[in-house]
Amino acid sequence: MQQTPFDYSIVKSVIDSFHLPDFSKATIREIVNMALQIEKQTGKRFARMEMGIPGIPAPEIGVEAEIEALKNGVASTYPLLSGIPELKNESSRFIKAFIDVDINPECCVPAVGSMNGAYASFLMAGQCDEKKDTILFIDPGFPVQKMQIQVLGYKIASFDVYDYRGDKMKDKIESYLSHGNIAAIVYSNPNNPSWVCLTNKELKIIGELSEKYDTIVIEDLAYFAMDFRKNIGTPFKAPFQASVAKYTKNYILLISGSKAFSYAGQRIGIIAMSDYLYSKKYTALKKRYGVDEFGNVLISRVLYSLSAGVTHSTQYAMAAMMKAANDGKFDFISQLKIYGKRARILKKLFLENGFHIVYDKDLEEDIADGFYFTVAYSNLKGTELMYELLFYGISAIALNTTGSNQEGLRICTSFVDESQYNDIEERLKVFNFNHK
C-alpha cells in the first residue's frame, strides 16, 4: 500500500461509513462531512476546495446597517413580500451602475439567497405554458439547480458548453428550442465550475433565440463582475458585467449577496425581471392562480408560499451595501480579487505536479483566474480523482456532478488559507509521485 499524507485506514473507514453505493454520486455536502470527520480523526487540516464558501469577512457596511435596523425594531414586523423600497431602488440602481441595463425598481424582488430565487424562477417558468415542461441548462453548472428541477418534477435538457463556444452555440441551442418544449434557458456567468465567461456575442445569440422562441432566460450572476481580466467595478462606467439583458426582454437576473458581498450567512439575493416579463400575462397562470401577470404571481403566490418574505433586517444590509457600491463609496470588486490571486497560485501548484486545466480557454483567451477552476490528472476519471485526493488531504467535487462531459474536478479557491500553500504543494508532490 502506498504511503499517503493522511492515514489510509482512517480515510477509508470514514468514506465507507457513508455507505455510498456509488461514490460518483456523492454530494458536495457529503464530501464536506467526510473532510470534517477525517480532520477530526487525524488531527490534520484538510485543504478544502469542494464548497463555494466566501473566504473573506462580510462588509461592515452591511453588518452595521442590519444591526441598526434591528435596533429600530424591524424584527417584530413582517417584511414586504416585494421587498423594502430602499432595497428595490438600490437594486435597480445597481443593475444600471454595473450592467448598464434599466429595470424598474418594482421588478427587483428579494429572495432568500439566489438558490431560493432560482427555485422560484424555475417554478414560474415551468408553469407559464403547459406545452413547455423542460429546463435547458448550458452546462457545466451548479449541481443543486438540477436537484431543484427534480423536486419540481420538470424535465431537464442540457449540453456541455465545452464544444459549443462562439457561433457553434446558436445551432446547438436552437436544436432544443425548436421542439417547442423549453420553458427556460439557464446558465451562470462567470460559470460555476469552469469559470468560462460567455461573451457578448454568445449572449446575443441566447437573447435573440429567446425572443424567437418566446423562452425565458434565467441568468445566474452569483459571481457578479468576477471576470478579473476586465476592470469591472466603477459604477455607471464601462466596462460592465456582460448580460443577456442587453439582447432580450425575456430575462430574469439572479444577483446574490453571498459571493459579491460575502453575505452568505444571511441568505439574500435579488430576482430582477425585465419590465416586459414582470407585466406579461399568461393564460396558464390565470388558470392555475386566478392571476395572470408574471410578476404578481411570482411575488404574491410563489415567494409568499416559499418564504413569506426575506429577513427584514437583512434587506437593510443588502440595500446599504448596494447603495455604497452605487455611490462609488464601496469598491466591492477590489476585495474579491483575492480569489484571483489564490487561483493563480493553486493552478501553478497543480500544473507543476502533473495536472492540467480542463476548461482552459475562453475562445482564444486564457480562462480568467477567479473563484473556481477545473483540473484533471492523467488517466484518472473525475470521480476517481475526487476519491484519491481525500487520502492526500484535499477535497473537491467531480465535474460529472455539474453536468460536464469532461473528466476532472472543480477546485474552489475561496476557502483555502494562504498558510496552506506549502502543505498543498507537498501533498500534490506525493500524489504525483505515487501516480506516475
C-alpha positions, 0 to 999 in steps of 0.5 A: 500500500502506498504511503499517503499524507493522511492515514489510509485506514482512517480515510477509508473507514470514514468514506465507507461509513457513508455507505455510498453505493456509488461514490460518483454520486456523492454530494458536495455536502457529503464530501464536506462531512467526510473532510470534517470527520477525517480532520477530526480523526487525524488531527490534520487540516484538510485543504478544502476546495469542494464548497463555494464558501466566501473566504473573506469577512462580510462588509461592515457596511452591511453588518452595521446597517442590519444591526441598526435596523434591528435596533429600530425594531424591524424584527417584530414586523413582517417584511414586504413580500416585494421587498423594502423600497430602499432595497428595490431602488438600490437594486435597480440602481445597481443593475444600471451602475454595473450592467448598464441595463434599466429595470424598474425598481418594482421588478427587483424582488428579494429572495432568500439567497439566489438558490431560493430565487432560482427555485422560484424562477424555475417554478414560474417558468415551468408553469407559464405554458403547459406545452413547455415542461423542460429546463435547458441548462448550458452546462457545466453548472451548479449541481443543486439547480438540477436537484431543484428541477427534480423536486419540481418534477420538470424535465431537464435538457442540457449540453456541455458548453465545452464544444459549443463556444462562439457561433457553434452555440446558436445551432446547438441551442436552437436544436432544443428550442425548436421542439417547442418544449423549453420553458427556460434557458439557464446558465451562470456567468462567470460559470460555476465550475469552469469559470468560462465567461460567455461573451457578448456575442454568445449572449446575443445569440441566447437573447435573440433565440429567446425572443424567437422562441418566446423562452425565458432566460434565467441568468445566474450572476452569483459571481457578479463582475468576477471576470478579473481580466476586465476592470469591472467595478466603477459604477455607471462606467464601462466596462460592465458585467456582460448580460443577456439583458442587453439582447432580450426582454425575456430575462430574469437576473439572479444577483446574490449577496453571498459571493459579491458581498460575502453575505452568505450567512444571511441568505439574500439575493435579488430576482430582477425581471425585465419590465416586459416579463414582470407585466406579461400575462399568461393564460396558464397562470390565470388558470392555475392562480386566478392571476395572470401577470408574471410578476404578481404571481411570482411575488404574491403566490410563489415567494409568499408560499416559499418564504413569506418574505426575506429577513427584514433586517437583512434587506437593510444590509443588502440595500446599504451595501448596494447603495455604497457600491452605487455611490462609488463609496464601496469598491466591492470588486477590489476585495474579491480579487483575492480569489484571483490571486489564490487561483493563480497560485493553486493552478501553478501548484497543480500544473507543476505536479502533473495536472492540467486545466480542463476548461482552459480557454475562453475562445482564444483567451486564457480562462480568467483566474477567479473563484473556481477552476477545473483540473484533471490528472492523467488517466484518472476519471473525475470521480476517481480523482475526487476519491484519491485526493481525500487520502492526500488531504484535499477535497473537491467535487467531480465535474460529472456532478455539474453536468460536464462531459469532461473528466476532472474536478472543480477546485474552489479557491475561496476557502483555502488559507494562504498558510496552506500553500506549502502543505498543498504543494507537498501533498500534490508532490506525493500524489504525483509521485505515487501516480506516475 
